[in-house]
Amino acid sequence: MKPPLLSVAEGTTNPVGALLRGSAVPALLGLALLTVVALPFGSDQVKSSLVGGGMAILAMGVGPLIHQFCRNLDPAMSLGIAVLAYCLVIGLLWIGFSLLNDTSWLVGEFGAAGVIVATVSWAVGHMRAALKLRQPLYQHEETTAGR
């Protein structure tokens, strides 16, 4: 009988980068697809979907990016950096929403669609990448009793 397949995590030295790529690529592809769908509706709809999706990708991507850079640090320092990254995301979203508050070109439905498409595709890509990186705790091996 063949030995079980090795997990992807055994073949990579950077699982955080693999998760980040596995999440960001589907989010960008989903946002590109939404942009193509929004093209017939007008340039304001395209811009709105790109702004909404960009804000979602920014919010979803800061955590893994920070984790990528501090993955070999002391856990206490990593926690502090994670809290600072969360505050940075909240601050950037606050600035973004403040700047977009009085814009006349922003179409709310397409901006919301950009947020939803980018977030859902990011989450699905992250789950798929995490499944590929799984490290099984228990190997199911055949018993060799009687040999």
Secondary structure per residue as TSV (DSSP state, phi and psi in degrees):
chain	resnum	aa	ss	phi	psi
A	1	M	-	360.0	142.6
A	2	K	-	-70.6	147.5
A	3	P	-	-70.4	153.5
A	4	P	-	-62.4	151.4
A	5	L	-	-64.0	142.0
A	6	L	-	-72.5	145.4
A	7	S	-	-74.4	159.0
A	8	V	H	-64.2	-31.7
A	9	A	H	-62.6	-28.6
A	10	E	H	-72.4	-20.4
A	11	G	H	-98.3	-2.9
A	12	T	-	-119.9	147.1
A	13	T	S	-100.3	-2.1
A	14	N	-	-136.5	76.6
A	15	P	H	-66.9	-28.6
A	16	V	H	-66.8	-41.1
A	17	G	H	-64.8	-37.4
A	18	A	H	-65.2	-39.9
A	19	L	H	-66.0	-40.3
A	20	L	H	-64.5	-45.6
A	21	R	H	-65.4	-41.0
A	22	G	H	-65.8	-21.1
A	23	S	H	-94.0	-42.4
A	24	A	H	-72.2	-38.1
A	25	V	H	-62.6	-48.3
A	26	P	H	-64.1	-34.1
A	27	A	H	-65.1	-42.6
A	28	L	H	-68.4	-37.9
A	29	L	H	-66.3	-41.2
A	30	G	H	-63.0	-39.9
A	31	L	H	-67.8	-37.1
A	32	A	H	-64.6	-40.6
A	33	L	H	-63.9	-42.5
A	34	L	H	-63.3	-36.7
A	35	T	H	-63.6	-40.4
A	36	V	H	-65.0	-40.1
A	37	V	H	-66.3	-34.6
A	38	A	H	-80.0	-14.7
A	39	L	G	-54.4	-45.8
A	40	P	G	-65.9	-18.6
A	41	F	G	-84.4	-20.0
A	42	G	-	131.2	168.1
A	43	S	H	-71.5	-32.3
A	44	D	H	-64.2	-37.2
A	45	Q	H	-68.4	-39.2
A	46	V	H	-64.4	-47.8
A	47	K	H	-60.8	-41.6
A	48	S	H	-63.3	-43.2
A	49	S	H	-67.3	-36.8
A	50	L	H	-68.1	-39.4
A	51	V	H	-66.8	-45.9
A	52	G	H	-62.4	-46.0
A	53	G	H	-66.7	-37.6
A	54	G	H	-64.0	-40.5
A	55	M	H	-65.6	-38.2
A	56	A	H	-67.8	-42.4
A	57	I	H	-65.3	-38.8
A	58	L	H	-60.7	-47.6
A	59	A	H	-65.0	-39.2
A	60	M	H	-78.4	-25.5
A	61	G	H	-90.6	-20.1
A	62	V	H	-64.4	-43.3
A	63	G	H	-59.2	-54.0
A	64	P	H	-63.3	-33.8
A	65	L	H	-64.3	-44.5
A	66	I	H	-64.0	-41.5
A	67	H	H	-61.7	-36.7
A	68	Q	H	-60.4	-41.6
A	69	F	H	-81.2	-24.7
A	70	C	T	-116.7	24.0
A	71	R	T	-71.4	-16.1
A	72	N	T	-106.3	12.9
A	73	L	S	-89.9	173.1
A	74	D	-	-61.3	138.1
A	75	P	H	-57.0	-35.9
A	76	A	H	-65.0	-40.5
A	77	M	H	-68.5	-37.6
A	78	S	H	-62.0	-39.4
A	79	L	H	-63.3	-44.0
A	80	G	H	-61.8	-41.1
A	81	I	H	-66.4	-37.9
A	82	A	H	-64.2	-40.1
A	83	V	H	-66.0	-41.5
A	84	L	H	-64.2	-37.7
A	85	A	H	-64.6	-41.0
A	86	Y	H	-61.8	-44.4
A	87	C	H	-63.5	-37.3
A	88	L	H	-63.0	-43.7
A	89	V	H	-63.1	-46.3
A	90	I	H	-61.0	-42.7
A	91	G	H	-64.5	-42.8
A	92	L	H	-66.0	-40.0
A	93	L	H	-66.5	-37.6
A	94	W	H	-62.0	-45.3
A	95	I	H	-63.7	-44.0
A	96	G	H	-61.3	-46.9
A	97	F	H	-66.4	-34.2
A	98	S	H	-66.1	-40.6
A	99	L	H	-70.3	-30.4
A	100	L	H	-89.7	-1.5
A	101	N	T	-61.3	-41.8
A	102	D	T	-106.6	19.9
A	103	T	-	-79.8	142.0
A	104	S	S	-92.5	-18.7
A	105	W	S	-86.3	-14.0
A	106	L	-	-74.4	122.7
A	107	V	-	-101.7	112.8
A	108	G	H	-58.5	-39.5
A	109	E	H	-63.7	-41.1
A	110	F	H	-76.5	-33.2
A	111	G	H	-63.6	-43.5
A	112	A	H	-65.6	-38.3
A	113	A	H	-63.4	-37.7
A	114	G	H	-62.9	-42.5
A	115	V	H	-62.9	-46.2
A	116	I	H	-66.7	-46.3
A	117	V	H	-62.9	-45.8
A	118	A	H	-66.0	-41.1
A	119	T	H	-69.4	-44.7
A	120	V	H	-66.6	-43.1
A	121	S	H	-68.5	-32.2
A	122	W	H	-63.6	-46.8
A	123	A	H	-64.7	-43.0
A	124	V	H	-65.0	-43.3
A	125	G	H	-63.9	-37.2
A	126	H	H	-66.2	-42.5
A	127	M	H	-64.6	-41.5
A	128	R	H	-64.4	-43.5
A	129	A	H	-66.6	-37.4
A	130	A	H	-66.7	-36.8
A	131	L	H	-66.3	-36.2
A	132	K	H	-68.7	-30.5
A	133	L	T	-90.0	2.4
A	134	R	-	-58.3	146.5
A	135	Q	-	-119.8	105.4
A	136	P	-	-63.7	137.9
A	137	L	S	-77.5	-34.2
A	138	Y	S	-125.0	126.6
A	139	Q	-	-88.5	132.6
A	140	H	-	-88.9	107.0
A	141	E	-	-118.5	150.2
A	142	E	-	-73.0	140.5
A	143	T	-	-76.6	144.1
A	144	T	-	-110.0	35.2
A	145	A	T	-66.0	135.6
A	146	G	T	92.3	0.4
A	147	R	-	-100.0	360.0
